[in-house]
Amino acid sequence: MRKLFLSAALVTGISAPAMAETIHVGVNGLVCAFCVTGIENSLKKIPAIESVKVDLDNKLVTITTKPDKTLDDKTITETITDAGYNVTNIHHKK
């Protein structure tokens, strides 16, 4: 029965939807629009990233990965630190 269901799923193209990950990153040192642009440009160079939004008032960067891609804390921290800012926390949400 299990093989029958698997075969039917393959034939009909049934599959689980690809999931993107949302990552919230607290960042110290964000004070102006130039900071926003610098963070966005640095992070958008990472191939796994679909989009980046920076909330200047709350010092929060929201990263959305491409479907079925992940991004580790080390890469995020290094990229933001290299851009001249400090990461205070990182929270991943699927």
CYANA upper distance limits for C-alpha pairs under 8 A (distance plus 0.5 A):
  1 MET  CA      5 PHE  CA      6.81
  2 ARG  CA      6 LEU  CA      6.72
  3 LYS  CA      7 SER  CA      6.50
  4 LEU  CA      8 ALA  CA      6.63
  5 PHE  CA      9 ALA  CA      6.59
  6 LEU  CA     10 LEU  CA      6.71
  7 SER  CA     11 VAL  CA      6.64
  8 ALA  CA     12 THR  CA      6.56
  9 ALA  CA     13 GLY  CA      6.30
  9 ALA  CA     14 ILE  CA      5.40
  9 ALA  CA     15 SER  CA      7.69
 10 LEU  CA     14 ILE  CA      6.91
 10 LEU  CA     15 SER  CA      8.49
 18 ALA  CA     67 PRO  CA      5.62
 18 ALA  CA     68 ASP  CA      6.07
 19 MET  CA     67 PRO  CA      5.37
 19 MET  CA     68 ASP  CA      5.95
 19 MET  CA     94 LYS  CA      7.65
 20 ALA  CA     64 THR  CA      7.15
 20 ALA  CA     65 THR  CA      5.86
 20 ALA  CA     66 LYS  CA      5.99
 20 ALA  CA     67 PRO  CA      4.65
 20 ALA  CA     68 ASP  CA      6.39
 20 ALA  CA     69 LYS  CA      7.26
 20 ALA  CA     94 LYS  CA      7.11
 21 GLU  CA     64 THR  CA      6.19
 21 GLU  CA     65 THR  CA      5.77
 21 GLU  CA     66 LYS  CA      8.04
 21 GLU  CA     67 PRO  CA      7.95
 21 GLU  CA     69 LYS  CA      8.02
 21 GLU  CA     70 THR  CA      7.33
 21 GLU  CA     92 HIS  CA      7.52
 21 GLU  CA     93 LYS  CA      6.37
 21 GLU  CA     94 LYS  CA      5.12
 22 THR  CA     62 THR  CA      7.40
 22 THR  CA     63 ILE  CA      6.17
 22 THR  CA     64 THR  CA      5.07
 22 THR  CA     65 THR  CA      7.05
 22 THR  CA     92 HIS  CA      6.54
 22 THR  CA     93 LYS  CA      5.64
 22 THR  CA     94 LYS  CA      6.66
 23 ILE  CA     62 THR  CA      6.18
 23 ILE  CA     63 ILE  CA      5.50
 23 ILE  CA     64 THR  CA      6.86
 23 ILE  CA     90 ILE  CA      7.43
 23 ILE  CA     91 HIS  CA      6.13
 23 ILE  CA     92 HIS  CA      5.00
 23 ILE  CA     93 LYS  CA      6.56
 24 HIS  CA     60 LEU  CA      7.23
 24 HIS  CA     61 VAL  CA      6.28
 24 HIS  CA     62 THR  CA      5.15
 24 HIS  CA     63 ILE  CA      6.94
 24 HIS  CA     90 ILE  CA      6.24
 24 HIS  CA     91 HIS  CA      5.65
 24 HIS  CA     92 HIS  CA      7.03
 25 VAL  CA     60 LEU  CA      6.15
 25 VAL  CA     61 VAL  CA      5.49
 25 VAL  CA     62 THR  CA      6.83
 25 VAL  CA     63 ILE  CA      8.41
 25 VAL  CA     87 VAL  CA      7.39
 25 VAL  CA     88 THR  CA      7.88
 25 VAL  CA     89 ASN  CA      6.20
 25 VAL  CA     90 ILE  CA      5.03
 25 VAL  CA     91 HIS  CA      6.99
 26 GLY  CA     59 LYS  CA      6.43
 26 GLY  CA     60 LEU  CA      5.25
 26 GLY  CA     61 VAL  CA      6.90
 26 GLY  CA     87 VAL  CA      6.29
 26 GLY  CA     88 THR  CA      5.57
 26 GLY  CA     89 ASN  CA      5.57
 26 GLY  CA     90 ILE  CA      6.97
 27 VAL  CA     59 LYS  CA      5.92
 27 VAL  CA     60 LEU  CA      6.53
 27 VAL  CA     61 VAL  CA      7.63
 27 VAL  CA     85 TYR  CA      7.14
 27 VAL  CA     86 ASN  CA      6.02
 27 VAL  CA     87 VAL  CA      5.06
 27 VAL  CA     88 THR  CA      6.06
 27 VAL  CA     89 ASN  CA      8.01
 28 ASN  CA     59 LYS  CA      7.03
 28 ASN  CA     85 TYR  CA      6.60
 28 ASN  CA     86 ASN  CA      5.59
 28 ASN  CA     87 VAL  CA      6.85
 28 ASN  CA     88 THR  CA      7.21
 29 GLY  CA     85 TYR  CA      5.97
 29 GLY  CA     86 ASN  CA      7.19
 30 LEU  CA     35 CYS  CA      6.07
 30 LEU  CA     36 VAL  CA      7.59
 30 LEU  CA     56 LEU  CA      6.79
 30 LEU  CA     59 LYS  CA      6.61
 30 LEU  CA     85 TYR  CA      7.83
 31 VAL  CA     35 CYS  CA      6.96
 31 VAL  CA     56 LEU  CA      7.30
 32 CYS  CA     36 VAL  CA      7.18
 32 CYS  CA     56 LEU  CA      7.70
 33 ALA  CA     37 THR  CA      6.80
 33 ALA  CA     56 LEU  CA      8.38
 34 PHE  CA     38 GLY  CA      6.64
 35 CYS  CA     39 ILE  CA      6.72
 36 VAL  CA     40 GLU  CA      6.63
 36 VAL  CA     54 VAL  CA      6.50
 36 VAL  CA     56 LEU  CA      7.51
 37 THR  CA     41 ASN  CA      6.48
 38 GLY  CA     42 SER  CA      6.63
 38 GLY  CA     83 ALA  CA      7.28
 39 ILE  CA     43 LEU  CA      6.66
 39 ILE  CA     54 VAL  CA      8.33
 39 ILE  CA     80 ILE  CA      7.12
 39 ILE  CA     83 ALA  CA      7.14
 40 GLU  CA     44 LYS  CA      6.47
 40 GLU  CA     52 VAL  CA      6.45
 40 GLU  CA     53 LYS  CA      7.70
 40 GLU  CA     54 VAL  CA      7.82
 41 ASN  CA     45 LYS  CA      7.20
 42 SER  CA     46 ILE  CA      8.31
 42 SER  CA     79 THR  CA      7.10
 42 SER  CA     80 ILE  CA      7.88
 42 SER  CA     83 ALA  CA      7.29
 43 LEU  CA     49 ILE  CA      7.91
 43 LEU  CA     52 VAL  CA      7.72
 43 LEU  CA     76 ILE  CA      8.27
 43 LEU  CA     79 THR  CA      7.16
 43 LEU  CA     80 ILE  CA      8.06
 44 LYS  CA     49 ILE  CA      6.74
 44 LYS  CA     50 GLU  CA      8.20
 44 LYS  CA     51 SER  CA      7.59
 44 LYS  CA     52 VAL  CA      7.50
 45 LYS  CA     49 ILE  CA      8.43
 48 ALA  CA     65 THR  CA      6.09
 48 ALA  CA     66 LYS  CA      6.14
 48 ALA  CA     69 LYS  CA      6.18
 48 ALA  CA     70 THR  CA      7.25
 48 ALA  CA     71 LEU  CA      7.37
 49 ILE  CA     63 ILE  CA      7.47
 49 ILE  CA     64 THR  CA      6.57
 49 ILE  CA     65 THR  CA      4.80
 49 ILE  CA     66 LYS  CA      6.13
 50 GLU  CA     63 ILE  CA      8.15
 50 GLU  CA     64 THR  CA      6.01
 50 GLU  CA     65 THR  CA      5.39
 50 GLU  CA     66 LYS  CA      5.31
 51 SER  CA     63 ILE  CA      6.38
 51 SER  CA     64 THR  CA      5.70
 51 SER  CA     65 THR  CA      7.40
 52 VAL  CA     61 VAL  CA      7.50
 52 VAL  CA     62 THR  CA      6.26
 52 VAL  CA     63 ILE  CA      5.17
 52 VAL  CA     64 THR  CA      6.98
 53 LYS  CA     61 VAL  CA      6.27
 53 LYS  CA     62 THR  CA      5.64
 53 LYS  CA     63 ILE  CA      7.08
 54 VAL  CA     59 LYS  CA      7.97
 54 VAL  CA     60 LEU  CA      6.43
 54 VAL  CA     61 VAL  CA      4.97
 54 VAL  CA     62 THR  CA      6.81
 55 ASP  CA     59 LYS  CA      6.26
 55 ASP  CA     60 LEU  CA      5.60
 55 ASP  CA     61 VAL  CA      6.69
 56 LEU  CA     60 LEU  CA      7.24
 65 THR  CA     69 LYS  CA      6.47
 65 THR  CA     70 THR  CA      7.01
 65 THR  CA     71 LEU  CA      7.86
 66 LYS  CA     70 THR  CA      8.47
 71 LEU  CA     75 THR  CA      7.50
 71 LEU  CA     76 ILE  CA      7.80
 72 ASP  CA     76 ILE  CA      7.10
 73 ASP  CA     77 THR  CA      6.47
 73 ASP  CA     90 ILE  CA      7.60
 74 LYS  CA     78 GLU  CA      6.49
 75 THR  CA     79 THR  CA      6.54
 76 ILE  CA     80 ILE  CA      6.71
 77 THR  CA     81 THR  CA      6.39
 77 THR  CA     86 ASN  CA      8.36
 77 THR  CA     87 VAL  CA      6.65
 78 GLU  CA     82 ASP  CA      6.38
 79 THR  CA     83 ALA  CA      6.83
 80 ILE  CA     84 GLY  CA      7.12
 80 ILE  CA     85 TYR  CA      6.19
 80 ILE  CA     86 ASN  CA      7.33
 80 ILE  CA     87 VAL  CA      7.51
 81 THR  CA     85 TYR  CA      5.46
 81 THR  CA     86 ASN  CA      6.14
 81 THR  CA     87 VAL  CA      7.71
